[in-house]
Amino acid sequence: MIEPEFQQAACAETVRPEHLLRPGNTNCGGCGMSVALQMFHRATGDTKVQLVIPACCAAVAAGGFPFTAYGAPLLMSTFASAAAVATGMSQVARLNGDDIRVVCWAGDGGTYDIGLASLSAAAERNEDILFVCYDNEIYGNTGGQRSSATPMGAGTSNTPAGKTEPKKDILGIMAAHRIPYAATVSLAHPEDARRKMRRAIEERGFRFLLILTPCPTGWKSEPAMGIELVRLAVQSGLFPVVEVEHGARWTVNVEPDFSRSALERYVSMQRRFRKSTTAAESLSRQAELRWQELLIRARSNPSAVSFE
Amino acid sequence: MKTQMISGNHAAALAAVMAGNANRVGRGFCSGVYPITPSTECMEFLCQQSIQKGHVVRVESEHSAMGVCIGGSASGARTFTTTGGNGLIYMAENAAVAALLRLPIVMAVANRTIGPPWNIWTDHNDSLMLRDTGWIQIYCGDNQEVLDSVLMAFRVAEDRRVLLPVMVCQEGFILSHTMMPIAIPDQEQVDRFLPCLDLPHRLVDSPRTLGSFDTSHMTEVHRMQHHDTMGAVREVYAEIQTRFEEVFGRRPPDPVIPYRTEDAEVLIVAMGTISETVNRVVDRARSRGLRVGSVRVAMFRPFPSDLLRRAFSGVTRIAVVDRNISLGFGGVLWGEARGVAEPGAIVQNYVAGIGGGDVRPEHIEAMLTDLCDRKAAEEPVFMGVGE
């Protein structure tokens, strides 16, 4: 795999008095979303944010009234409404010249599924919002049901024999809205992650980040192996690490080696794939198709593949 | 103050625009809107106006329209939207959230029957479906009331003692599309009437979660507080009515509006525009010597039980006309009003005007005859069905 060299620069200075996700939250051990929030906090620590979180694990993480595990103001929206609620907040902030950025922090259900209509509409209007999807490929806090982000072959509580449909290409959908900035973020590549988070928080207009966040509870994987799983997903081509400007300029940030052994390790480390004998095969085929499309898109871009 | 010939939709939008302008020295105005007959013209008018320090977001659904209002209101802006019928029930989830978050959002509802069968005409079933969500509900009788009630709604909703959303309902087409000459206030008057919104729980910089999780016993506390606040609405409303009168020189509608009830033995109770027809029938019946009066319920939530109880005192026969039906029960207003009638009174329900069916004086006359001939109240009677 050709990837950016790690230079210990993922940890930025932060002026935010509180950690974004404070101790005492209810996330499971090894929760990828917790890691993503910590990275996001470090990457954007000099910026005031207001969060909108729809129903998802991140909402539960806040804890019960009158306490909050979040170190920033937060509005918990209905499941389908994160982007719509954020629109109201961001428009009023603009009218008043408030120095804040409105950030939606949503799971895959609130992004790919029930939240898609309001997300698409806010993107089409190019609202000044950063929408972050932490994708754990499952309805986590309802006990692990399939979403349209669940990969083919993965067993969930309502697809016990393994999901029969492939994962939806949400980045492609968002890019088709021609929004200023859309990117996928790998937790195993913190410098690339930090750069993208910074760019996404600074850019104006609609920005979209997709972060693959392992869910040990739903994926039935070792809590300590989350970052390694992301690394394998990137290496095998399952999770492309790319960015898109205005839906037109596609850049591949980490080039996978499509290693079959990485894919097999990825599958074997998660008991959610245990019921499916063809999971590795079908995932590999989809990754291949996906990359054919991606390379066509990236080749039409003069700076096709860049490693920063 | 000038007089203009405008529709109910136009009146609601005009009031919202002036209320929005009045908050220009505050956090401004924000609205999310989505078209649905018969409320469309209200949002169109809103989108054609320039509102100082205001923004109207053209969203992709009613659900998101309320979502934008929730976000805008939580950020301290004055917020307004409009819808009706299936649009309102599609919005229902976020509408409930707006109330439970104690956000002072104002919504003009152009009442439309719930489809299918698809029908754009009016009845009250859409807004009554949201009866229990914790919104204040006002049902208007004419276009002047629509304009006045929207202005009143902002002031009541934003009062620190209230902080609840308000629905201002008007029957689709009957008011929403009918032009009437009404008095339009000047912006300067509205500025005097509506102080800037200062939302105590608005999102600022410090960590705070709006809409967090609750344990069972805390939810009980929050519901009780919400209900207690509903109980305080009437007092605030009365105070603001007086203030309204001082500024605009006319009195906005009372929660319950009696007509010729002084010595009445028979009463006809209704909501919205049907009451105007009822009053004409009351006049005719009075001229025949019948001691009959009418009562219009203009504020449905909080339910004005005490005022109705007073109106019902000494009355032996009551007809409750419902332009709605709780299927498997009967009229919603009837269900609530019969609870405050005197023991032994005959409280008979008449369901009329569903799906925009015309409710004519002869229907009301027939109700009156039926009511006076009764020995006891029975199952709800459907009037003028299929005519």
Interface residues (C-beta under 8 A of the other chain):
Chain A: E18 K48 Q50 V52 A59 V60 A62 G63 G64 F65 P66 F67 T68 Y70 G71 A72 P73 L74 L75 M76 S77 T78 A80 S81 A83 A84 V85 A86 T87 G88 M89 S90 Q91 V92 A93 R94 L95 N96 I100 A117 S118 S120 A121 R125
Chain B: R27 G28 C30 G32 K53 G54 H55 V57 R58 V59 E60 S61 H63 S64 A65 G67 V68 C69 I70 G71 G72 S73 A74 S75 G76 A77 T79 E93 N94 V97 L203 V204 D205 S206 P207 R208 T209 L210 G211 S212 F213 D214 T215 M218
